[in-house]
Amino acid sequence: ACGVAMHTATAQLNVDIVSAGGAQVIDIGVGIHHAAVSVGFLGDSGRVTCTLVSSQVNIASRLTGLTKHYGVTILVSDAAFKHVTQQASRGGGDGDEEEFDATCCRRIGYICPKGATKLVGIVEVFQTDDLLLKEHKMRTKAKFEKAVRLRSKGQMPAARRLLEEVQATAAEWRLVDAVVELKLCHENPIEEFAAK
């Protein structure tokens, strides 16, 4: 919900910038991860600092960086997505936050972040995309996610056929689905380039 609210506020700020005659708009990416960490306070009465200790600390930062690579606005880890959807099913939240629509999400694969020992599943949140692109992603979500599952099983020709169908649908609407374009360029089902 916070990531969605950040993008909504940024879009409004860009409208204000353009209306005032500005040409430089703001573009942000949001990465979200959920994990247990240890928090420590170090120092004395003169100076105190706080630090987080966990192998998971850098994953949100890496996801934020990958939003630009994938051409998406919000990326969340599987762990964060599961946590949020479990909270929503239990009626979590106080109702003050921006509405989060879990149907506007699609699983886009796995990454192997630098320093991680396990693969991290990632989910795109496209709730704040332009209306036509959002509609395209909703309509092709099942086909796209099936292609991602086939890729993870090594069934690349079948996955490629589905991705090409999704790409063709986007082209009919004169849209570019950046994630589909990227997956058609990379044959490796695990996005190892995320380790850079």
FIKOL-306355 format. One record per residue (C-alpha): x, y, z; chain; residue number from 0. Coordinates in steps of 0.05 Angstrom, whole numbers, plus 5000, padded with zeros to 4 digits. Example, Ala and Ser with C-alpha at 12.3 -4.5 7.8 and 13.67 -1.06 7.14 Angstrom:
// FIKOL-306355
 east north   up chain resi
 5246  4910 5156     A    0
 5273  4979 5143     A    1
***
This chain:
// FIKOL-306355
 east north   up chain resi
 5000  5000 5000     A    0
 5058  5047 5016     A    1
 5091  5033 4949     A    2
 5025  5046 4913     A    3
 5016  5111 4952     A    4
 5087  5133 4935     A    5
 5074  5123 4860     A    6
 5006  5159 4864     A    7
 5039  5218 4899     A    8
 5096  5219 4849     A    9
 5047  5219 4790     A   10
 5011  5279 4821     A   11
 5078  5314 4833     A   12
 5096  5303 4759     A   13
 5029  5334 4738     A   14
 5047  5395 4781     A   15
 5117  5399 4751     A   16
 5092  5396 4679     A   17
 5036  5446 4693     A   18
 5087  5494 4721     A   19
 5127  5489 4656     A   20
 5179  5439 4680     A   21
 5206  5386 4634     A   22
 5242  5341 4684     A   23
 5193  5291 4714     A   24
 5208  5244 4771     A   25
 5210  5168 4761     A   26
 5217  5122 4821     A   27
 5222  5047 4832     A   28
 5201  5012 4896     A   29
 5229  4946 4922     A   30
 5197  4911 4981     A   31
 5221  4850 5020     A   32
 5197  4818 5086     A   33
 5245  4781 5132     A   34
 5268  4776 5204     A   35
 5328  4819 5221     A   36
 5368  4836 5283     A   37
 5370  4909 5302     A   38
 5427  4935 5343     A   39
 5444  5002 5374     A   40
 5518  5018 5380     A   41
 5554  5075 5415     A   42
 5551  5114 5479     A   43
 5518  5177 5507     A   44
 5557  5220 5457     A   45
 5538  5183 5393     A   46
 5490  5127 5379     A   47
 5479  5091 5313     A   48
 5432  5036 5292     A   49
 5447  4978 5246     A   50
 5409  4919 5217     A   51
 5442  4851 5214     A   52
 5414  4797 5167     A   53
 5431  4764 5101     A   54
 5363  4791 5078     A   55
 5378  4866 5088     A   56
 5401  4880 5017     A   57
 5345  4844 4980     A   58
 5297  4903 4982     A   59
 5352  4948 4956     A   60
 5368  4899 4900     A   61
 5293  4895 4882     A   62
 5290  4971 4879     A   63
 5349  4971 4831     A   64
 5316  4917 4788     A   65
 5253  4959 4777     A   66
 5293  4999 4726     A   67
 5321  4936 4694     A   68
 5252  4904 4686     A   69
 5218  4970 4668     A   70
 5167  4964 4725     A   71
 5146  5009 4782     A   72
 5142  4962 4842     A   73
 5176  4895 4855     A   74
 5164  4853 4917     A   75
 5194  4788 4940     A   76
 5151  4726 4948     A   77
 5160  4732 5023     A   78
 5132  4803 5024     A   79
 5075  4785 4977     A   80
 5054  4725 5019     A   81
 5058  4767 5083     A   82
 5015  4822 5054     A   83
 4962  4775 5025     A   84
 4958  4736 5091     A   85
 4949  4802 5130     A   86
 4895  4823 5081     A   87
 4857  4757 5088     A   88
 4858  4766 5164     A   89
 4832  4837 5157     A   90
 4898  4869 5176     A   91
 4910  4944 5169     A   92
 4874  5003 5200     A   93
 4840  5026 5136     A   94
 4879  5092 5132     A   95
 4929  5068 5080     A   96
 4923  5071 5004     A   97
 4884  5011 4978     A   98
 4927  4953 4953     A   99
 4897  4908 4900     A  100
 4930  4840 4901     A  101
 4898  4823 4834     A  102
 4943  4875 4802     A  103
 5005  4832 4813     A  104
 5039  4779 4772     A  105
 5096  4732 4788     A  106
 5154  4747 4742     A  107
 5205  4694 4762     A  108
 5265  4684 4806     A  109
 5329  4722 4818     A  110
 5394  4701 4849     A  111
 5417  4764 4887     A  112
 5491  4773 4900     A  113
 5508  4743 4968     A  114
 5443  4703 4974     A  115
 5443  4628 4983     A  116
 5372  4617 4958     A  117
 5332  4640 4898     A  118
 5283  4696 4912     A  119
 5216  4695 4877     A  120
 5194  4764 4853     A  121
 5126  4794 4840     A  122
 5110  4856 4799     A  123
 5057  4903 4826     A  124
 5027  4939 4766     A  125
 4970  4974 4802     A  126
 4998  5043 4786     A  127
 5013  5030 4712     A  128
 4977  5069 4658     A  129
 4906  5044 4648     A  130
 4917  5009 4582     A  131
 4981  4974 4604     A  132
 4947  4954 4669     A  133
 4888  4925 4631     A  134
 4936  4887 4584     A  135
 4973  4857 4643     A  136
 4907  4836 4676     A  137
 4882  4802 4612     A  138
 4947  4765 4598     A  139
 4966  4750 4671     A  140
 4948  4676 4670     A  141
 4985  4664 4604     A  142
 5046  4704 4628     A  143
 5050  4668 4695     A  144
 5043  4600 4659     A  145
 5102  4620 4615     A  146
 5143  4638 4677     A  147
 5127  4570 4709     A  148
 5147  4534 4645     A  149
 5213  4573 4643     A  150
 5228  4553 4715     A  151
 5219  4480 4694     A  152
 5265  4488 4635     A  153
 5210  4483 4583     A  154
 5235  4542 4543     A  155
 5202  4531 4474     A  156
 5132  4526 4505     A  157
 5146  4586 4550     A  158
 5172  4626 4490     A  159
 5108  4612 4450     A  160
 5065  4638 4507     A  161
 5109  4700 4517     A  162
 5105  4714 4442     A  163
 5029  4711 4447     A  164
 5030  4761 4505     A  165
 5078  4805 4465     A  166
 5031  4802 4404     A  167
 4972  4823 4447     A  168
 5012  4882 4473     A  169
 5031  4902 4402     A  170
 4958  4901 4381     A  171
 4945  4953 4434     A  172
 5008  4991 4414     A  173
 5039  4976 4482     A  174
 5106  4950 4505     A  175
 5107  4900 4562     A  176
 5179  4909 4584     A  177
 5182  4846 4626     A  178
 5159  4803 4567     A  179
 5209  4836 4521     A  180
 5265  4822 4571     A  181
 5245  4749 4581     A  182
 5244  4738 4505     A  183
 5316  4764 4502     A  184
 5343  4720 4560     A  185
 5339  4645 4556     A  186
 5362  4633 4628     A  187
 5301  4622 4673     A  188
 5339  4649 4733     A  189
 5355  4722 4724     A  190
 5429  4717 4741     A  191
 5441  4788 4717     A  192
 5408  4809 4783     A  193
 5473  4790 4817     A  194
 5509  4849 4785     A  195
***
